[in-house]
Amino acid sequence: MEHIPESKFEDKRSIIIDHLVEQNVFKIDGRQLYELSLYELMKSYTEEV
């Protein structure tokens, strides 16, 4: 079954979370990845890459 994103933002957020998890990043500043906003995730993702 193909994944249908709720929105482009949710899809992008999900992709970033997947990439961070692949790098064994599960928490940022003591918060779970799914608790963070897209902005916070993108900031952490660009710092990691």
C-alpha positions, 0 to 999 in steps of 0.5 A: 500500500502506497503512503499518502502524505497528509501534506507536503510539510508532514511528508518532509518532516517524516523524511527528515525523521527517517534520515535522523533515525538512520544516523541513530539520532532519536532525541534532540535536546531531550525531546523525541523527534516526533515532538519537534517542529519541522523547523527544529528538525530541519535545523538539526538535520542540516547541522548533521549533514 
